[in-house]
Amino acid sequence: MDNPIKITQQELDKINSIRTSYETITVEMGQLEIETLDLQERLKDIETAKSKLVERLRATQVDENATINQITQKYGEGKLNLKDGTFTKE
């Protein structure tokens, strides 16, 4: 077996620098993964809120159509002035 050869301090420092770089990258990638998970959870919350708003929008549209139909049946075709609440037949 050959006798071990001692590398230079500069080479050892370079190797340690590379190892430190790998460790730093690993930690930062872990932090990014945690941030990604947090953002995915937030996105789920946003999608849930959006779905609820879409449901409210659809319900409002149904209510609007029903109200327009009621007014049309009661007063006939025409225009409604929302400022003063007057209805003018066409």
Number of C-alpha atoms within 10 A of each C-alpha: 3 4 5 6 6 7 8 9 9 9 10 12 11 12 12 12 12 12 12 12 12 12 12 12 12 12 12 12 12 12 12 12 12 12 12 12 12 12 12 12 12 12 12 12 12 12 12 12 12 12 12 12 12 12 12 12 12 12 12 12 12 12 12 12 12 12 12 13 14 12 15 14 10 9 12 14 15 12 12 13 10 8 6 7 7 9 15 11 10 7
